[in-house]
Amino acid sequence: MRAFVLLGVWLLPAGLWSQTPAQPAKPAQPAAAAGAADKKAGEPAKPEPPKPVPPKPESRVVQIKDKGLLFNVRLRPGAPDPGQVVEVFIEMNEVPPVPDPVYGEQIPVKDAQITVEVTDADGAGYTTAYQVHPLQDAGSYGMHFTPARKDNYRLTLKGKHKTGRYEAGTRVPVGIWPFANVDEKGRVKEEAPVADSGRLPAVPAGMKGPSQPATPSAAPSVRSPLQAASPMKLAMRALGQAWADGMAAMYAGRKPDLKQAAFLAEPFRALAEKTAGLGSGEFADLMQHTAQAIGDFERAAKAGKEREALEAFERVGVHHCTRCHFKGRWRIIDDVLKFPGALP
C-alpha cells in the first residue's frame, strides 16, 4: 500500500507539484475608500514650476533679405523698454549670383539711401520715417529711435538699388520679455489689436516726448474689444498721419522734397482748421495756432525756400503739436503758457 501511495505522488503533474497554496481573498474595499482612490488616480499632474526668466540681451542681430540684398540688423538693446533709446546698426550687402573675387558672397553696398519706417503693431498710431546715416565701415549705416510705450513695433527698411526698389522688415518688441513665438528671422507673433488709448508715437529726433517711460496706468493692461472712435479721435489720428507724411517729405531724402511737402501741407492745414471746430476754448485756440503754423510751412514750401520750410515745419512739430500733446494728451503740464519752461 505504501508503494502505491509513493508511486501516485511521483506521477503527479509538475504544475500541480509546484503550485503554491491559494492566497485568501482580500475583503472588498468600502465604497467611500474606492471612490477616494479613483479620484486620486484621476487628478491632473501638478504643473511644473515656472522656468526662470533669462536676462535681457545687450543686443540682438536679425538677418532679412529682399531682391538679392542681405541686411544684417543689430538692435541695441536687444529687448528695449519704453522710453529707452534703440540703436539700429545696419550692414547692407549685395548677394551676387557668382561669388565676387574680392568680397566673396557678400558685397558691401556703399552710399545707399535707406529709409527706416517704425510703425505700431496694430496700426492705431503713426508710421514715422527716419533717414539712416553712413558709418565708418563700408556698407554700414545707423540710426536710433525712442519708442514711447509698450508695443510690438514693425521696423521696415526701404530704398532703391540697382536691382530695383526693396522693402524688408522685422519686429522690435518693446516692453515685452521674454519674447514669445520668435522665429529664426527674429519675427515675433503680432498681438491682438487694442482699443485706442491715446498711444504715443515713436519720438523722432528733435521732437520731445515724456521724460519718463510710460507707466502701467497709462494704458489698460487687459486688452479690450475695439470701440468706435469719436470724431475727435479720428481727427487727431489723421493729424498725426499728416505730420508723419510731412516728416517723410522733409527728412527722408538727402534734401527736402519741397514739391511733395507743399502738396501735403494744404490738406494738413485744412485738417487742423477742421479739428479746431470740433472743440472749444483753449483747445480750439491751440488748433487754430497750429493751422497758422502749417500755413507758414505751406507758403515756404511752395516758394521753394528750403531753410524757411524746414524751420517752419520744425515749429509745427516741436512747438505746436508737442505743446498740445503735453497738455491734453499726456497731462505733463497743466497750463500751455508754461510750455516749454515747465517740462520735467
Buried (B, 14 or more C-beta within 10 A) or exposed (E): EEEEEEEEEEEEEEEEEEEEEEEEEEEEEEEEEEEEEEEEEEEEEEEEEEEEEEEEEEEBBBBBEBEBBBBBBBBBBBBBBBBEEBBBBBBBBBBEEEEEEEBEEBBBBEEBBBBBBBBBBBEBBBBBBBBBEBEEEBBBBBBBBBBBBBBBBBBBBBBEBEEEEBEBBBBBBBBBBEBEEBEEEBBBEEBEEBBBEBBBBBBBEEBBBBEEBBEEEBBEEEEEEEEEBEEEBBBBBBBBBBBBBBBBBBBBEEEBBBEBBBBBBBBBBEBBBBBBEBBEEBBBEBBBBBBBBBBBBBBBBBEEBBEBBBEBBBBBBBBBBBBBBBBBEBEBBEEBEEBEEEEE
